[in-house]
Amino acid sequence: MLEPESTQRAIEAVKPFLEKLVNPPLNELGLLFQDKVRLWRFNNQLKIVAKAQKMVEEHKIPVQPISLKILSPLLDMCSLEEDENLQDMWAHLLANYANKELHLKSTIFPYILSQLSSREAIVLNDNYQKVDLNNFEKKSSGNNSFELEEYEIMNLLRLRLLTEKYSTNVALASVAPGLSSVIRVNTQLTPLADEFLKACTKIRS
């Protein structure tokens, strides 16, 4: 955990960037940044804002103020995240909201990101990198691969990031009318997932 002096230095380092994003001035957001947020949450916020600031500077993004309807819940929810991979996703999302040329206005993306576990995010990103988005793979890539549990798939379905395609087994329906003849063909990423992952995994232009 950061010492008070280190925290103050971190605040001063990102304050100019935050002031570009916030309207009204930053000192009016004291409740959000200091009064109601515990230090460990505030430290997570600082890490994510610093990552976003670096992305903005490296890509020379023209910065615009972000509506408090988006910025306030985004910073509040991201403050709970300590996973490095998910912090990177929060930083990408913040940088894209700050992009003056992008006009990203959706209010749903911070909520969706706050509902993802690290495992779910990894598998989503792995699938997003594939050419074929119409066949969702539950197993992650890499050496330490793992497979999502059914409850994790259900969460992605709940968030409308996945959809399931069904078909009727005509042969079964003809010989056993009383049995269910509907079968699941495959699971795939939705258009919402496409837009969400664009906003959270890459700097858009």
Helices and strands as residue ranges (DSSP letters): H 4-21, G 26-29, H 30-30, I 31-35, H 39-58, H 68-78, H 84-98, H 109-114, H 118-128, H 150-158, E 162-168, H 170-175, E 182-189, H 191-201
